[in-house]
Amino acid sequence: MNQDQITLEHIKKYFSVTKKAYDMAKGSGSRLNSEDMLLARNDFLDMISRYITDAEHFNSLGNIVDAFAALNYAHGWLDAGARLGLFDVHDSTLFTVDDAE
């Protein structure tokens, strides 16, 4: 597989990884329970969902470059939320966090 091209296999893999991480984040609690943080958590989940929806739309048009970009934005929001403690997740294969805390 050529490493400088986005392939349909890449898109399929990143849809799977991003949706799995999103589901884990959505189902997790938050390590921070202030009202402001819970509002931020909901805002993050909304933005992630919107980027995944955008990726699905671009993919349906055959625009895999923009689909890939939208998935990367979604995963960036997931990682940021995990690092901030908005999502209480401990899976270093899906997030940039420690496996156990």
C-alpha beads as a LAMMPS data file, in Angstrom:
LAMMPS data file: protein, C-alpha beads

101 atoms
100 bonds

1 atom types
1 bond types

-500.0 500.0 xlo xhi
-500.0 500.0 ylo yhi
-500.0 500.0 zlo zhi

Masses

1 110.0

Atoms # bond

1 1 1 0.000 0.000 0.000
2 1 1 1.390 3.384 -0.989
3 1 1 1.886 5.484 2.163
4 1 1 1.386 8.841 0.450
5 1 1 -2.155 8.174 -0.741
6 1 1 -5.489 7.999 1.018
7 1 1 -7.105 4.740 0.035
8 1 1 -10.559 3.316 0.586
9 1 1 -8.941 0.954 3.100
10 1 1 -7.589 3.964 5.025
11 1 1 -11.028 5.569 5.098
12 1 1 -12.689 2.365 6.259
13 1 1 -10.088 1.932 9.026
14 1 1 -10.353 5.532 10.233
15 1 1 -14.157 5.493 10.222
16 1 1 -14.004 2.383 12.396
17 1 1 -11.387 3.752 14.814
18 1 1 -13.014 7.178 15.123
19 1 1 -16.527 5.806 15.654
20 1 1 -15.244 3.323 18.244
21 1 1 -13.457 6.144 20.104
22 1 1 -16.536 8.384 19.842
23 1 1 -18.779 5.669 21.272
24 1 1 -16.321 5.072 24.116
25 1 1 -16.082 8.800 24.892
26 1 1 -19.836 9.272 24.721
27 1 1 -20.417 6.339 27.062
28 1 1 -17.742 7.403 29.531
29 1 1 -18.118 9.675 32.450
30 1 1 -16.142 12.824 32.954
31 1 1 -13.328 13.208 35.458
32 1 1 -14.464 16.834 35.858
33 1 1 -17.935 17.458 37.198
34 1 1 -18.364 21.219 37.260
35 1 1 -21.299 22.540 35.277
36 1 1 -18.982 24.393 32.891
37 1 1 -16.974 21.244 32.204
38 1 1 -20.096 19.188 31.590
39 1 1 -21.254 21.838 29.115
40 1 1 -17.839 21.718 27.435
41 1 1 -18.063 17.897 27.289
42 1 1 -21.424 18.110 25.527
43 1 1 -20.039 20.718 23.136
44 1 1 -17.086 18.461 22.310
45 1 1 -19.395 15.489 21.678
46 1 1 -21.536 17.654 19.395
47 1 1 -18.524 18.827 17.374
48 1 1 -17.177 15.277 17.077
49 1 1 -20.546 14.045 15.860
50 1 1 -20.724 16.848 13.295
51 1 1 -17.260 16.043 11.912
52 1 1 -18.151 12.352 11.643
53 1 1 -21.352 13.306 9.799
54 1 1 -19.318 15.563 7.500
55 1 1 -16.908 12.683 6.831
56 1 1 -19.811 10.390 5.948
57 1 1 -21.190 13.031 3.577
58 1 1 -17.850 13.577 1.830
59 1 1 -17.301 9.832 1.597
60 1 1 -20.746 9.349 0.030
61 1 1 -19.699 11.825 -2.676
62 1 1 -16.486 9.898 -3.276
63 1 1 -14.433 12.730 -1.791
64 1 1 -12.161 10.624 0.387
65 1 1 -9.615 13.398 0.959
66 1 1 -12.149 15.636 2.705
67 1 1 -13.666 12.596 4.451
68 1 1 -10.215 11.726 5.806
69 1 1 -9.664 15.334 6.908
70 1 1 -13.012 15.455 8.726
71 1 1 -12.232 12.177 10.515
72 1 1 -8.897 13.594 11.640
73 1 1 -10.626 16.700 13.005
74 1 1 -13.117 14.466 14.847
75 1 1 -10.308 12.448 16.355
76 1 1 -8.461 15.613 17.339
77 1 1 -11.514 16.699 19.330
78 1 1 -11.676 13.219 20.889
79 1 1 -8.030 13.357 21.951
80 1 1 -8.342 16.900 23.277
81 1 1 -11.419 15.979 25.307
82 1 1 -9.675 12.930 26.715
83 1 1 -6.568 14.929 27.672
84 1 1 -8.704 17.616 29.341
85 1 1 -10.593 14.995 31.360
86 1 1 -13.920 15.591 29.630
87 1 1 -13.945 11.889 28.738
88 1 1 -12.843 9.345 31.326
89 1 1 -11.200 6.937 28.886
90 1 1 -8.081 4.809 29.334
91 1 1 -7.321 3.277 25.950
92 1 1 -4.058 4.374 24.374
93 1 1 -4.931 2.638 21.108
94 1 1 -7.854 5.020 20.576
95 1 1 -6.763 8.136 22.486
96 1 1 -3.580 9.958 23.477
97 1 1 -3.999 8.929 27.126
98 1 1 -2.521 6.438 29.558
99 1 1 -4.199 3.041 29.621
100 1 1 -4.709 3.056 33.376
101 1 1 -5.074 5.788 35.927

Bonds

1 1 1 2
2 1 2 3
3 1 3 4
4 1 4 5
5 1 5 6
6 1 6 7
7 1 7 8
8 1 8 9
9 1 9 10
10 1 10 11
11 1 11 12
12 1 12 13
13 1 13 14
14 1 14 15
15 1 15 16
16 1 16 17
17 1 17 18
18 1 18 19
19 1 19 20
20 1 20 21
21 1 21 22
22 1 22 23
23 1 23 24
24 1 24 25
25 1 25 26
26 1 26 27
27 1 27 28
28 1 28 29
29 1 29 30
30 1 30 31
31 1 31 32
32 1 32 33
33 1 33 34
34 1 34 35
35 1 35 36
36 1 36 37
37 1 37 38
38 1 38 39
39 1 39 40
40 1 40 41
41 1 41 42
42 1 42 43
43 1 43 44
44 1 44 45
45 1 45 46
46 1 46 47
47 1 47 48
48 1 48 49
49 1 49 50
50 1 50 51
51 1 51 52
52 1 52 53
53 1 53 54
54 1 54 55
55 1 55 56
56 1 56 57
57 1 57 58
58 1 58 59
59 1 59 60
60 1 60 61
61 1 61 62
62 1 62 63
63 1 63 64
64 1 64 65
65 1 65 66
66 1 66 67
67 1 67 68
68 1 68 69
69 1 69 70
70 1 70 71
71 1 71 72
72 1 72 73
73 1 73 74
74 1 74 75
75 1 75 76
76 1 76 77
77 1 77 78
78 1 78 79
79 1 79 80
80 1 80 81
81 1 81 82
82 1 82 83
83 1 83 84
84 1 84 85
85 1 85 86
86 1 86 87
87 1 87 88
88 1 88 89
89 1 89 90
90 1 90 91
91 1 91 92
92 1 92 93
93 1 93 94
94 1 94 95
95 1 95 96
96 1 96 97
97 1 97 98
98 1 98 99
99 1 99 100
100 1 100 101
